[in-house]
């Protein structure tokens, strides 16, 4: 996964749409957590909150 540029970040923070959400959760690049899809489970649970 690539990092976003400063320009892309500025575009995102300046966007004011009718429906916008941000979800910030820690993720893993490799390892057991990725193989067991733990990040996907954490993301799904965050969406349900």
N, CA, C, O and CB atoms as a CASP TS submission, in Angstrom:
PFRMAT TS
TARGET T0000
AUTHOR 0000-0000-0000
METHOD Language model
MODEL 1
PARENT N/A
ATOM      1  N   UNK     1       0.848  -1.176   0.000  1.00  0.00           N
ATOM      2  CA  UNK     1       0.000   0.000   0.000  1.00  0.00           C
ATOM      3  C   UNK     1       0.889   1.233   0.000  1.00  0.00           C
ATOM      4  O   UNK     1       1.829   1.332   0.789  1.00  0.00           O
ATOM      5  CB  UNK     1      -0.963   0.001   1.219  1.00  0.00           C
ATOM      6  N   UNK     2       0.591   2.161  -0.879  1.00  0.00           N
ATOM      7  CA  UNK     2       1.361   3.393  -0.968  1.00  0.00           C
ATOM      8  C   UNK     2       0.786   4.445  -0.032  1.00  0.00           C
ATOM      9  O   UNK     2      -0.407   4.451   0.270  1.00  0.00           O
ATOM     10  CB  UNK     2       1.382   3.913  -2.410  1.00  0.00           C
ATOM     11  N   UNK     3       1.658   5.331   0.419  1.00  0.00           N
ATOM     12  CA  UNK     3       1.205   6.460   1.220  1.00  0.00           C
ATOM     13  C   UNK     3       0.608   7.510   0.290  1.00  0.00           C
ATOM     14  O   UNK     3       1.012   7.631  -0.866  1.00  0.00           O
ATOM     15  CB  UNK     3       2.372   7.057   2.063  1.00  0.00           C
ATOM     16  N   UNK     4      -0.352   8.265   0.804  1.00  0.00           N
ATOM     17  CA  UNK     4      -0.938   9.318  -0.026  1.00  0.00           C
ATOM     18  C   UNK     4      -0.030  10.543   0.014  1.00  0.00           C
ATOM     19  O   UNK     4       0.693  10.766   0.985  1.00  0.00           O
ATOM     20  CB  UNK     4      -2.380   9.679   0.455  1.00  0.00           C
ATOM     21  N   UNK     5      -0.080  11.320  -1.042  1.00  0.00           N
ATOM     22  CA  UNK     5       0.747  12.527  -1.127  1.00  0.00           C
ATOM     23  C   UNK     5       0.105  13.658  -0.318  1.00  0.00           C
ATOM     24  O   UNK     5      -1.054  13.569   0.089  1.00  0.00           O
ATOM     25  CB  UNK     5       0.939  12.959  -2.608  1.00  0.00           C
ATOM     26  N   UNK     6       0.872  14.708  -0.099  1.00  0.00           N
ATOM     27  CA  UNK     6       0.344  15.879   0.612  1.00  0.00           C
ATOM     28  C   UNK     6      -0.821  16.492  -0.159  1.00  0.00           C
ATOM     29  O   UNK     6      -1.791  16.965   0.433  1.00  0.00           O
ATOM     30  CB  UNK     6       1.454  16.932   0.827  1.00  0.00           C
ATOM     31  N   UNK     7      -0.713  16.480  -1.485  1.00  0.00           N
ATOM     32  CA  UNK     7      -1.779  17.047  -2.314  1.00  0.00           C
ATOM     33  C   UNK     7      -3.067  16.233  -2.187  1.00  0.00           C
ATOM     34  O   UNK     7      -4.157  16.793  -2.080  1.00  0.00           O
ATOM     35  CB  UNK     7      -1.336  17.109  -3.784  1.00  0.00           C
ATOM     36  N   UNK     8      -2.930  14.911  -2.201  1.00  0.00           N
ATOM     37  CA  UNK     8      -4.106  14.052  -2.048  1.00  0.00           C
ATOM     38  C   UNK     8      -4.727  14.231  -0.665  1.00  0.00           C
ATOM     39  O   UNK     8      -5.950  14.254  -0.530  1.00  0.00           O
ATOM     40  CB  UNK     8      -3.731  12.575  -2.274  1.00  0.00           C
ATOM     41  N   UNK     9      -3.888  14.357   0.356  1.00  0.00           N
ATOM     42  CA  UNK     9      -4.388  14.562   1.713  1.00  0.00           C
ATOM     43  C   UNK     9      -5.133  15.886   1.812  1.00  0.00           C
ATOM     44  O   UNK     9      -6.207  15.954   2.408  1.00  0.00           O
ATOM     45  CB  UNK     9      -3.234  14.522   2.729  1.00  0.00           C
ATOM     46  N   UNK    10      -4.564  16.941   1.227  1.00  0.00           N
ATOM     47  CA  UNK    10      -5.219  18.251   1.243  1.00  0.00           C
ATOM     48  C   UNK    10      -6.568  18.186   0.537  1.00  0.00           C
ATOM     49  O   UNK    10      -7.538  18.798   0.984  1.00  0.00           O
ATOM     50  CB  UNK    10      -4.323  19.313   0.579  1.00  0.00           C
ATOM     51  N   UNK    11      -6.626  17.449  -0.559  1.00  0.00           N
ATOM     52  CA  UNK    11      -7.891  17.301  -1.286  1.00  0.00           C
ATOM     53  C   UNK    11      -8.937  16.599  -0.424  1.00  0.00           C
ATOM     54  O   UNK    11     -10.108  16.976  -0.421  1.00  0.00           O
ATOM     55  CB  UNK    11      -7.672  16.520  -2.592  1.00  0.00           C
ATOM     56  N   UNK    12      -8.504  15.583   0.299  1.00  0.00           N
ATOM     57  CA  UNK    12      -9.433  14.851   1.163  1.00  0.00           C
ATOM     58  C   UNK    12      -9.947  15.708   2.317  1.00  0.00           C
ATOM     59  O   UNK    12     -11.138  15.675   2.627  1.00  0.00           O
ATOM     60  CB  UNK    12      -8.758  13.608   1.713  1.00  0.00           C
ATOM     61  N   UNK    13      -9.063  16.472   2.956  1.00  0.00           N
ATOM     62  CA  UNK    13      -9.514  17.261   4.111  1.00  0.00           C
ATOM     63  C   UNK    13     -10.347  18.466   3.694  1.00  0.00           C
ATOM     64  O   UNK    13     -11.091  19.018   4.505  1.00  0.00           O
ATOM     65  CB  UNK    13      -8.317  17.728   4.926  1.00  0.00           C
ATOM     66  N   UNK    14     -10.228  18.877   2.436  1.00  0.00           N
ATOM     67  CA  UNK    14     -11.024  20.004   1.952  1.00  0.00           C
ATOM     68  C   UNK    14     -12.345  19.579   1.332  1.00  0.00           C
ATOM     69  O   UNK    14     -13.138  20.431   0.932  1.00  0.00           O
ATOM     70  CB  UNK    14     -10.234  20.789   0.948  1.00  0.00           C
ATOM     71  N   UNK    15     -12.596  18.282   1.245  1.00  0.00           N
ATOM     72  CA  UNK    15     -13.841  17.786   0.670  1.00  0.00           C
ATOM     73  C   UNK    15     -14.954  17.897   1.705  1.00  0.00           C
ATOM     74  O   UNK    15     -14.810  17.421   2.831  1.00  0.00           O
ATOM     75  CB  UNK    15     -13.684  16.320   0.187  1.00  0.00           C
ATOM     76  N   UNK    16     -16.039  18.511   1.330  1.00  0.00           N
ATOM     77  CA  UNK    16     -17.185  18.674   2.228  1.00  0.00           C
ATOM     78  C   UNK    16     -18.429  18.140   1.529  1.00  0.00           C
ATOM     79  O   UNK    16     -19.211  18.906   0.966  1.00  0.00           O
ATOM     80  CB  UNK    16     -17.376  20.174   2.642  1.00  0.00           C
ATOM     81  N   UNK    17     -18.602  16.842   1.569  1.00  0.00           N
ATOM     82  CA  UNK    17     -19.760  16.214   0.950  1.00  0.00           C
ATOM     83  C   UNK    17     -20.885  16.052   1.952  1.00  0.00           C
ATOM     84  O   UNK    17     -20.724  16.311   3.145  1.00  0.00           O
ATOM     85  CB  UNK    17     -19.383  14.863   0.360  1.00  0.00           C
ATOM     86  N   UNK    18     -22.017  15.622   1.449  1.00  0.00           N
ATOM     87  CA  UNK    18     -23.182  15.424   2.307  1.00  0.00           C
ATOM     88  C   UNK    18     -22.954  14.292   3.304  1.00  0.00           C
ATOM     89  O   UNK    18     -23.310  14.413   4.476  1.00  0.00           O
ATOM     90  CB  UNK    18     -24.418  15.133   1.461  1.00  0.00           C
ATOM     91  N   UNK    19     -22.368  13.205   2.845  1.00  0.00           N
ATOM     92  CA  UNK    19     -22.118  12.050   3.710  1.00  0.00           C
ATOM     93  C   UNK    19     -20.650  11.662   3.623  1.00  0.00           C
ATOM     94  O   UNK    19     -20.206  11.136   2.603  1.00  0.00           O
ATOM     95  CB  UNK    19     -23.023  10.852   3.317  1.00  0.00           C
ATOM     96  N   UNK    20     -19.905  11.916   4.674  1.00  0.00           N
ATOM     97  CA  UNK    20     -18.478  11.567   4.708  1.00  0.00           C
ATOM     98  C   UNK    20     -18.165  10.900   6.044  1.00  0.00           C
ATOM     99  O   UNK    20     -18.656  11.324   7.090  1.00  0.00           O
ATOM    100  CB  UNK    20     -17.580  12.834   4.496  1.00  0.00           C
ATOM    101  N   UNK    21     -17.349   9.861   5.997  1.00  0.00           N
ATOM    102  CA  UNK    21     -16.878   9.230   7.225  1.00  0.00           C
ATOM    103  C   UNK    21     -15.386   8.952   7.090  1.00  0.00           C
ATOM    104  O   UNK    21     -14.862   8.825   5.984  1.00  0.00           O
ATOM    105  CB  UNK    21     -17.665   7.918   7.523  1.00  0.00           C
ATOM    106  N   UNK    22     -14.723   8.861   8.214  1.00  0.00           N
ATOM    107  CA  UNK    22     -13.319   8.460   8.261  1.00  0.00           C
ATOM    108  C   UNK    22     -13.190   7.382   9.316  1.00  0.00           C
ATOM    109  O   UNK    22     -13.704   7.517  10.427  1.00  0.00           O
ATOM    110  CB  UNK    22     -12.374   9.674   8.569  1.00  0.00           C
ATOM    111  N   UNK    23     -12.505   6.318   8.963  1.00  0.00           N
ATOM    112  CA  UNK    23     -12.264   5.232   9.905  1.00  0.00           C
ATOM    113  C   UNK    23     -10.761   5.041   9.996  1.00  0.00           C
ATOM    114  O   UNK    23     -10.106   4.729   9.001  1.00  0.00           O
ATOM    115  CB  UNK    23     -12.986   3.905   9.466  1.00  0.00           C
ATOM    116  N   UNK    24     -10.218   5.228  11.182  1.00  0.00           N
ATOM    117  CA  UNK    24      -8.790   5.067  11.404  1.00  0.00           C
ATOM    118  C   UNK    24      -8.574   3.859  12.292  1.00  0.00           C
ATOM    119  O   UNK    24      -8.987   3.853  13.452  1.00  0.00           O
ATOM    120  CB  UNK    24      -8.168   6.339  12.035  1.00  0.00           C
ATOM    121  N   UNK    25      -7.936   2.846  11.758  1.00  0.00           N
ATOM    122  CA  UNK    25      -7.617   1.650  12.530  1.00  0.00           C
ATOM    123  C   UNK    25      -6.203   1.207  12.166  1.00  0.00           C
ATOM    124  O   UNK    25      -5.782   1.356  11.019  1.00  0.00           O
ATOM    125  CB  UNK    25      -8.652   0.506  12.261  1.00  0.00           C
ATOM    126  N   UNK    26      -5.478   0.670  13.125  1.00  0.00           N
ATOM    127  CA  UNK    26      -4.144   0.153  12.797  1.00  0.00           C
ATOM    128  C   UNK    26      -4.262  -1.101  11.937  1.00  0.00           C
ATOM    129  O   UNK    26      -5.174  -1.907  12.124  1.00  0.00           O
ATOM    130  CB  UNK    26      -3.343  -0.152  14.086  1.00  0.00           C
ATOM    131  N   UNK    27      -3.348  -1.260  11.007  1.00  0.00           N
ATOM    132  CA  UNK    27      -3.341  -2.436  10.142  1.00  0.00           C
ATOM    133  C   UNK    27      -1.938  -3.026  10.085  1.00  0.00           C
ATOM    134  O   UNK    27      -0.969  -2.399  10.513  1.00  0.00           O
ATOM    135  CB  UNK    27      -3.838  -2.079   8.722  1.00  0.00           C
ATOM    136  N   UNK    28      -1.846  -4.220   9.559  1.00  0.00           N
ATOM    137  CA  UNK    28      -0.571  -4.920   9.446  1.00  0.00           C
ATOM    138  C   UNK    28      -0.208  -5.099   7.982  1.00  0.00           C
ATOM    139  O   UNK    28      -1.086  -5.306   7.145  1.00  0.00           O
ATOM    140  CB  UNK    28      -0.629  -6.286  10.158  1.00  0.00           C
ATOM    141  N   UNK    29       1.070  -5.020   7.669  1.00  0.00           N
ATOM    142  CA  UNK    29       1.535  -5.232   6.291  1.00  0.00           C
ATOM    143  C   UNK    29       1.815  -6.699   6.016  1.00  0.00           C
ATOM    144  O   UNK    29       1.682  -7.155   4.880  1.00  0.00           O
ATOM    145  CB  UNK    29       2.792  -4.409   6.020  1.00  0.00           C
ATOM    146  N   UNK    30       2.197  -7.438   7.038  1.00  0.00           N
ATOM    147  CA  UNK    30       2.548  -8.851   6.850  1.00  0.00           C
ATOM    148  C   UNK    30       2.418  -9.565   8.182  1.00  0.00           C
ATOM    149  O   UNK    30       2.257  -8.936   9.228  1.00  0.00           O
ATOM    150  CB  UNK    30       3.993  -9.011   6.276  1.00  0.00           C
ATOM    151  N   UNK    31       2.490 -10.874   8.131  1.00  0.00           N
ATOM    152  CA  UNK    31       2.489 -11.666   9.352  1.00  0.00           C
ATOM    153  C   UNK    31       1.209 -12.446   9.557  1.00  0.00           C
ATOM    154  O   UNK    31       0.338 -12.509   8.689  1.00  0.00           O
ATOM    155  CB  UNK    31       2.719 -10.783  10.526  1.00  0.00           C
ATOM    156  N   UNK    32       1.127 -13.033  10.725  1.00  0.00           N
ATOM    157  CA  UNK    32      -0.010 -13.885  11.075  1.00  0.00           C
ATOM    158  C   UNK    32      -1.316 -13.106  11.016  1.00  0.00           C
ATOM    159  O   UNK    32      -2.335 -13.632  10.568  1.00  0.00           O
ATOM    160  CB  UNK    32       0.180 -14.483  12.470  1.00  0.00           C
ATOM    161  N   UNK    33      -1.291 -11.859  11.464  1.00  0.00           N
ATOM    162  CA  UNK    33      -2.514 -11.047  11.479  1.00  0.00           C
ATOM    163  C   UNK    33      -3.096 -10.904  10.074  1.00  0.00           C
ATOM    164  O   UNK    33      -4.314 -10.937   9.897  1.00  0.00           O
ATOM    165  CB  UNK    33      -2.229  -9.656  12.072  1.00  0.00           C
ATOM    166  N   UNK    34      -2.231 -10.747   9.083  1.00  0.00           N
ATOM    167  CA  UNK    34      -2.685 -10.618   7.698  1.00  0.00           C
ATOM    168  C   UNK    34      -3.215 -11.956   7.205  1.00  0.00           C
ATOM    169  O   UNK    34      -4.278 -12.020   6.587  1.00  0.00           O
ATOM    170  CB  UNK    34      -1.540 -10.118   6.783  1.00  0.00           C
ATOM    171  N   UNK    35      -2.480 -13.014   7.475  1.00  0.00           N
ATOM    172  CA  UNK    35      -2.892 -14.346   7.019  1.00  0.00           C
ATOM    173  C   UNK    35      -4.230 -14.761   7.614  1.00  0.00           C
ATOM    174  O   UNK    35      -5.021 -15.434   6.953  1.00  0.00           O
ATOM    175  CB  UNK    35      -1.832 -15.376   7.377  1.00  0.00           C
ATOM    176  N   UNK    36      -4.485 -14.369   8.842  1.00  0.00           N
ATOM    177  CA  UNK    36      -5.739 -14.739   9.505  1.00  0.00           C
ATOM    178  C   UNK    36      -6.828 -13.694   9.289  1.00  0.00           C
ATOM    179  O   UNK    36      -7.911 -13.796   9.865  1.00  0.00           O
ATOM    180  CB  UNK    36      -5.504 -14.935  10.996  1.00  0.00           C
ATOM    181  N   UNK    37      -6.545 -12.693   8.465  1.00  0.00           N
ATOM    182  CA  UNK    37      -7.508 -11.638   8.112  1.00  0.00           C
ATOM    183  C   UNK    37      -8.050 -10.898   9.334  1.00  0.00           C
ATOM    184  O   UNK    37      -9.212 -10.493   9.360  1.00  0.00           O
ATOM    185  CB  UNK    37      -8.665 -12.236   7.332  1.00  0.00           C
ATOM    186  N   UNK    38      -7.196 -10.727  10.346  1.00  0.00           N
ATOM    187  CA  UNK    38      -7.625 -10.030  11.560  1.00  0.00           C
ATOM    188  C   UNK    38      -7.959  -8.571  11.279  1.00  0.00           C
ATOM    189  O   UNK    38      -8.886  -8.024  11.876  1.00  0.00           O
ATOM    190  CB  UNK    38      -6.542 -10.118  12.630  1.00  0.00           C
ATOM    191  N   UNK    39      -7.209  -7.929  10.370  1.00  0.00           N
ATOM    192  CA  UNK    39      -7.496  -6.534  10.051  1.00  0.00           C
ATOM    193  C   UNK    39      -8.876  -6.377   9.413  1.00  0.00           C
ATOM    194  O   UNK    39      -9.584  -5.408   9.688  1.00  0.00           O
ATOM    195  CB  UNK    39      -6.421  -5.975   9.119  1.00  0.00           C
ATOM    196  N   UNK    40      -9.253  -7.319   8.571  1.00  0.00           N
ATOM    197  CA  UNK    40     -10.577  -7.272   7.940  1.00  0.00           C
ATOM    198  C   UNK    40     -11.676  -7.400   8.985  1.00  0.00           C
ATOM    199  O   UNK    40     -12.714  -6.747   8.881  1.00  0.00           O
ATOM    200  CB  UNK    40     -10.716  -8.386   6.889  1.00  0.00           C
ATOM    201  N   UNK    41     -11.453  -8.231   9.982  1.00  0.00           N
ATOM    202  CA  UNK    41     -12.438  -8.408  11.056  1.00  0.00           C
ATOM    203  C   UNK    41     -12.553  -7.129  11.878  1.00  0.00           C
ATOM    204  O   UNK    41     -13.657  -6.706  12.220  1.00  0.00           O
ATOM    205  CB  UNK    41     -12.050  -9.599  11.968  1.00  0.00           C
ATOM    206  N   UNK    42     -11.412  -6.511  12.196  1.00  0.00           N
ATOM    207  CA  UNK    42     -11.421  -5.256  12.958  1.00  0.00           C
ATOM    208  C   UNK    42     -12.150  -4.178  12.160  1.00  0.00           C
ATOM    209  O   UNK    42     -12.932  -3.411  12.722  1.00  0.00           O
ATOM    210  CB  UNK    42      -9.969  -4.798  13.293  1.00  0.00           C
ATOM    211  N   UNK    43     -11.898  -4.117  10.850  1.00  0.00           N
ATOM    212  CA  UNK    43     -12.567  -3.137   9.994  1.00  0.00           C
ATOM    213  C   UNK    43     -14.073  -3.366   9.969  1.00  0.00           C
ATOM    214  O   UNK    43     -14.847  -2.418  10.100  1.00  0.00           O
ATOM    215  CB  UNK    43     -12.006  -3.198   8.572  1.00  0.00           C
ATOM    216  N   UNK    44     -14.489  -4.608   9.803  1.00  0.00           N
ATOM    217  CA  UNK    44     -15.919  -4.938   9.785  1.00  0.00           C
ATOM    218  C   UNK    44     -16.578  -4.529  11.100  1.00  0.00           C
ATOM    219  O   UNK    44     -17.673  -3.966  11.095  1.00  0.00           O
ATOM    220  CB  UNK    44     -16.126  -6.450   9.533  1.00  0.00           C
ATOM    221  N   UNK    45     -15.922  -4.805  12.218  1.00  0.00           N
ATOM    222  CA  UNK    45     -16.473  -4.440  13.523  1.00  0.00           C
ATOM    223  C   UNK    45     -16.546  -2.927  13.687  1.00  0.00           C
ATOM    224  O   UNK    45     -17.492  -2.418  14.289  1.00  0.00           O
ATOM    225  CB  UNK    45     -15.629  -5.048  14.646  1.00  0.00           C
ATOM    226  N   UNK    46     -15.563  -2.200  13.162  1.00  0.00           N
ATOM    227  CA  UNK    46     -15.582  -0.738  13.245  1.00  0.00           C
ATOM    228  C   UNK    46     -16.752  -0.168  12.445  1.00  0.00           C
ATOM    229  O   UNK    46     -17.378   0.805  12.864  1.00  0.00           O
ATOM    230  CB  UNK    46     -14.251  -0.151  12.734  1.00  0.00           C
ATOM    231  N   UNK    47     -17.044  -0.768  11.305  1.00  0.00           N
ATOM    232  CA  UNK    47     -18.175  -0.306  10.492  1.00  0.00           C
ATOM    233  C   UNK    47     -19.508  -0.516  11.198  1.00  0.00           C
ATOM    234  O   UNK    47     -20.441   0.264  11.011  1.00  0.00           O
ATOM    235  CB  UNK    47     -18.187  -1.026   9.151  1.00  0.00           C
ATOM    236  N   UNK    48     -19.599  -1.561  12.004  1.00  0.00           N
ATOM    237  CA  UNK    48     -20.854  -1.881  12.683  1.00  0.00           C
ATOM    238  C   UNK    48     -21.103  -0.999  13.902  1.00  0.00           C
ATOM    239  O   UNK    48     -22.219  -0.976  14.421  1.00  0.00           O
ATOM    240  CB  UNK    48     -20.857  -3.332  13.100  1.00  0.00           C
ATOM    241  N   UNK    49     -20.096  -0.279  14.366  1.00  0.00           N
ATOM    242  CA  UNK    49     -20.268   0.558  15.569  1.00  0.00           C
ATOM    243  C   UNK    49     -21.014   1.826  15.270  1.00  0.00           C
ATOM    244  O   UNK    49     -21.241   2.636  16.169  1.00  0.00           O
ATOM    245  CB  UNK    49     -18.927   0.900  16.177  1.00  0.00           C
TER
END
